[in-house]
Amino acid sequence: MIFKHESVLPEETIEYLNIKPDGIYVDGTLGGAGHSLRILEHLTSGKLIGIDQDAEALEAAAQRLSQYKDQALLVKDNFVNIEEVLKKLNIEKVDGILLDIGVSSYQIDNPERGFTYREDAPLDMRMDRDRPLSAKEVVNTYSKEDLARIIRIYGEENFASNIAKHIVNERDKAPIETTGQLAKIVEQAIPAKVRKGKKGFAKKTFQAIRIEVNSELDVLKDSIDTMIDLLNPGGRLCIITFHSLEDRIVKEAFRRNQEPCTCPRDFPVCVCGKVSKGHVLTKRPVIPTSEECSSNKRATSAKLRVFEKAENEKYEAD
């Protein structure tokens, strides 16, 4: 398959990155390089560091960005390791960082990757195929309680307990090997009156298992503070999310970095000594236009939040 992924909020993202022609920028989720290509088009002597844990994405991105090979440095890694990546490149600070947390169209549409419930293929769901934990391991080895918790929290699925029970019952007969098997089990766990005339009941469960396999929420939580610290004064961190839990993590991390004071509200002055690192530029998340949603259905749930690093260490939030 051709690696394809239509970038969401492309114009808005570039505008908020406020690109300097000689700046250094990081695309922490390179994917099909749609955003990266737009960044590079705004650079003259600047550099782009593209990070992705998917080897197939990196190969496709290298081809797409071949005309910028002297300015684009591509690295196979997880963005949670951005500090180490930059150290190896002898880069101390950058002018902007972008994360697009969504799964690429290629990963979803390629049955071999085991992300989709629409076709029968080996259960996998690993964004980095070198990782040991796959969807097959989660489905066949996690306890009923852990499966229910994951599906309920990460998938926001009302029938999580029943789905987990059905999974355990079926794997006791024989291992669950494929996406088709899992999708059928999930559908059977949904009450018939709820299923009637509808499709796609496995979507939430597949999403939950994918998040667990790739540690997506933990990686995001562990990255934001570091990324803000790696920005030059006035640099910006742009994060696009597609899931309410992801958006909540970003919103809270940005708020904490803007207003870090932990003193009781009735204290007349701050004594904790914590100083704001900058401010949030998006009081409300930026969402796609109706036109974009019409042309790219996967943009529907996208939200962009942006944090700008303080111009000096004594910055105080508005």
C-alpha positions in Angstrom: 0.0 0.0 0.0 1.0 3.6 -0.6 1.5 5.4 2.8 -1.4 7.9 2.8 -2.5 10.2 5.5 -4.4 13.5 5.0 -3.2 16.0 7.5 -5.9 17.7 9.6 -6.0 21.4 10.4 -3.0 22.0 8.0 -3.4 25.8 7.5 -4.3 26.4 11.2 -1.3 24.4 12.4 1.2 26.3 10.2 -0.3 29.6 11.3 0.0 28.8 15.0 3.6 27.5 14.6 4.5 31.0 13.5 7.4 29.6 11.5 10.7 31.5 11.3 12.6 30.9 8.0 15.8 30.1 9.9 14.2 28.2 12.8 14.4 24.6 14.0 11.1 22.7 14.1 10.2 19.2 15.2 7.3 17.1 13.9 7.1 14.4 16.6 4.5 12.4 14.6 5.9 12.5 11.1 3.5 10.1 9.5 2.9 10.8 5.9 4.9 14.1 6.3 1.9 16.3 5.3 2.5 18.8 8.1 6.3 18.5 7.7 6.2 19.4 4.0 4.2 22.5 4.8 6.8 23.5 7.5 9.7 23.0 5.1 8.0 25.2 2.5 8.3 28.0 5.0 12.0 27.5 5.8 15.0 28.9 4.1 18.1 28.0 6.2 16.0 26.4 9.0 15.8 22.7 9.8 13.0 20.1 10.4 13.5 17.1 12.6 10.9 14.4 11.8 10.3 11.7 14.4 8.2 8.6 13.9 8.2 5.1 15.5 6.7 3.6 12.3 9.5 2.4 9.9 7.1 2.4 7.0 6.0 6.0 7.7 9.7 7.1 7.8 10.4 5.4 4.5 7.4 7.1 2.8 8.2 10.5 4.4 11.8 10.3 3.2 10.5 10.0 -0.4 8.0 12.8 0.0 10.5 15.1 1.5 13.4 14.1 -0.8 13.7 17.6 -2.3 14.4 18.9 1.3 16.9 16.1 2.2 19.5 18.7 3.4 17.0 20.3 5.8 15.0 17.4 6.9 16.5 15.0 9.5 14.3 11.9 10.0 14.6 9.8 13.1 13.0 6.5 14.1 11.9 6.9 17.7 9.0 7.8 19.9 8.4 11.5 20.5 8.6 10.7 24.3 12.4 10.5 23.7 12.6 13.9 22.0 15.2 15.2 24.4 17.6 12.3 23.7 16.9 12.7 19.9 17.8 16.3 20.0 20.9 15.7 22.1 22.2 13.2 19.5 21.8 15.9 16.9 23.5 18.5 19.1 20.4 20.6 19.2 19.7 22.3 22.5 16.5 24.2 21.8 13.9 24.4 19.0 11.4 27.0 17.8 8.4 24.8 17.4 7.1 21.3 18.0 4.1 19.6 16.5 2.3 16.5 17.6 -0.6 15.0 15.6 -1.8 12.2 17.9 -4.1 10.6 15.4 -3.5 7.2 13.8 -2.5 7.5 10.1 -4.9 6.5 7.4 -2.3 4.1 6.2 -2.2 2.3 9.5 -5.9 2.0 9.7 -6.5 1.1 6.1 -3.7 -1.5 5.8 -5.2 -4.7 7.1 -1.8 -6.2 7.7 -1.3 -3.7 10.6 -4.2 -5.1 12.5 -5.8 -1.7 13.4 -9.1 -2.1 11.6 -12.2 -4.1 12.6 -13.6 -3.9 9.1 -11.3 -6.7 7.6 -9.9 -9.9 8.9 -6.2 -9.8 9.6 -3.7 -10.8 12.3 -4.2 -8.8 15.6 -1.3 -6.4 15.9 -2.0 -2.6 16.3 1.6 -1.7 17.0 2.7 1.6 15.7 6.3 0.5 16.2 6.5 -3.1 15.0 9.6 -3.6 17.1 7.6 -3.3 20.3 7.0 -6.7 22.1 3.4 -6.0 23.1 0.7 -6.5 20.4 -3.1 -6.5 20.5 -3.0 -10.3 20.3 -1.1 -10.4 23.6 -3.5 -7.9 25.3 -6.6 -9.8 24.2 -5.2 -13.2 25.1 -3.3 -12.6 28.3 -4.9 -9.6 30.2 -7.3 -10.5 33.0 -11.0 -9.9 32.5 -10.8 -7.0 35.0 -8.0 -5.3 33.2 -9.7 -5.8 29.8 -12.9 -4.3 31.2 -11.0 -1.3 32.6 -9.1 -0.6 29.4 -12.2 -0.8 27.2 -14.3 1.3 29.6 -11.7 4.0 30.2 -9.8 4.2 26.9 -12.8 3.3 24.7 -15.5 4.9 26.8 -17.6 1.8 26.1 -20.7 1.3 28.1 -20.7 -2.5 27.6 -17.0 -2.9 28.6 -17.6 -5.6 31.3 -19.7 -7.7 29.0 -17.2 -7.4 26.2 -14.4 -8.4 28.5 -16.4 -11.4 29.7 -17.0 -12.5 26.1 -13.4 -12.2 25.2 -12.2 -14.3 28.1 -14.9 -17.0 27.4 -13.9 -17.2 23.7 -10.1 -17.3 24.4 -10.6 -20.1 26.8 -11.8 -22.2 23.9 -9.1 -21.1 21.5 -6.7 -18.1 21.2 -8.1 -15.0 19.5 -5.8 -14.5 16.5 -7.5 -12.0 14.1 -9.2 -8.7 14.0 -12.3 -10.4 12.5 -12.6 -12.8 15.4 -12.3 -10.0 17.9 -14.8 -7.8 16.1 -17.3 -10.7 16.0 -16.9 -11.3 19.7 -17.4 -7.6 20.6 -20.5 -7.4 18.4 -22.0 -10.5 20.2 -21.4 -8.9 23.5 -23.5 -5.9 22.6 -27.2 -6.3 23.4 -29.3 -7.2 20.3 -31.7 -4.3 20.8 -28.7 -1.9 20.7 -27.1 -3.5 17.7 -30.3 -3.5 15.6 -29.7 -1.8 12.3 -26.3 -0.4 13.3 -22.7 -1.2 12.6 -19.2 -0.4 13.9 -19.7 -1.7 17.4 -16.1 -2.8 17.7 -14.7 0.7 17.1 -14.4 1.7 20.7 -12.9 -1.6 21.8 -10.3 -1.5 19.0 -9.5 2.1 19.9 -9.0 1.1 23.6 -6.8 -1.8 22.8 -4.7 0.3 20.4 -4.2 2.9 23.1 -3.0 0.2 25.5 -0.7 -1.5 23.0 1.1 1.8 22.2 0.9 3.4 25.7 -0.5 6.4 24.0 -1.8 8.3 27.0 1.2 7.7 29.1 3.6 8.8 26.3 1.6 12.0 25.9 1.5 12.7 29.6 5.3 12.1 29.9 6.2 14.4 26.9 4.5 17.7 27.3 6.5 19.3 30.1 9.8 18.2 28.4 8.7 19.7 25.1 7.8 23.0 26.6 11.3 23.1 28.3 12.9 22.4 24.9 11.3 25.5 23.3 13.2 28.7 22.7 11.6 31.9 24.1 8.5 32.5 22.0 8.6 29.0 20.6 5.3 27.1 20.3 4.0 23.6 21.0 1.1 22.6 18.8 -0.8 19.4 19.7 -3.7 17.9 17.7 -5.8 15.3 19.5 -8.7 13.1 18.4 -9.9 11.6 21.7 -11.4 13.3 24.7 -8.9 11.7 27.1 -5.9 13.0 25.0 -7.4 16.5 24.8 -7.9 16.5 28.6 -4.3 15.6 29.1 -3.1 18.4 26.9 -5.5 21.0 28.4 -4.4 20.2 31.9 -0.7 20.1 31.1 -0.9 23.5 29.3 -2.8 25.0 32.2 -0.3 23.7 34.7 2.6 25.1 32.8 0.9 28.5 32.5 -0.3 28.6 36.1 2.1 26.4 38.2 1.5 28.0 41.5 0.5 25.5 44.2 -0.1 27.9 47.0 -3.5 28.0 48.7 -5.8 30.5 47.2 -6.0 32.6 50.4 -2.3 33.2 50.5 -1.7 36.9 49.8 1.5 36.2 47.8 3.1 33.2 46.1 5.6 31.4 48.3 6.0 28.1 46.3 8.4 29.8 43.9 7.0 28.1 40.8 7.1 30.4 37.7 4.9 30.2 34.6 6.7 28.8 31.5 4.4 30.7 29.1 0.8 30.9 28.1 -1.9 29.1 26.2 -2.8 30.7 22.9 -6.0 28.7 22.4 -8.5 29.4 25.1 -10.7 27.1 23.3 -9.3 24.3 21.0 -9.2 25.0 17.3 -11.4 22.6 15.4 -11.7 21.9 11.6 -14.1 23.8 9.4 -17.2 22.0 8.1 -15.6 22.0 4.7 -12.6 20.1 6.0 -14.8 17.6 7.8 -16.8 17.0 4.7 -13.6 16.3 2.7 -11.8 14.4 5.4 -14.1 12.4 7.8 -11.2 11.6 10.1 -10.9 15.3 10.9 -14.2 15.5 12.6 -13.0 14.9 16.2 -9.7 16.8 15.8 -8.8 19.5 18.3 -5.7 21.8 18.2 -4.3 23.4 21.3 -1.2 25.6 21.3 1.2 26.7 24.1 3.8 29.6 23.6 7.0 29.6 25.7 7.6 32.7 27.7 9.9 35.3 26.3 11.8 35.4 29.6 11.8 33.3 32.8 10.0 35.9 34.8 6.9 35.7 32.6 3.6 35.9 34.5 0.4 34.5 33.0 -2.3 37.0 32.0 
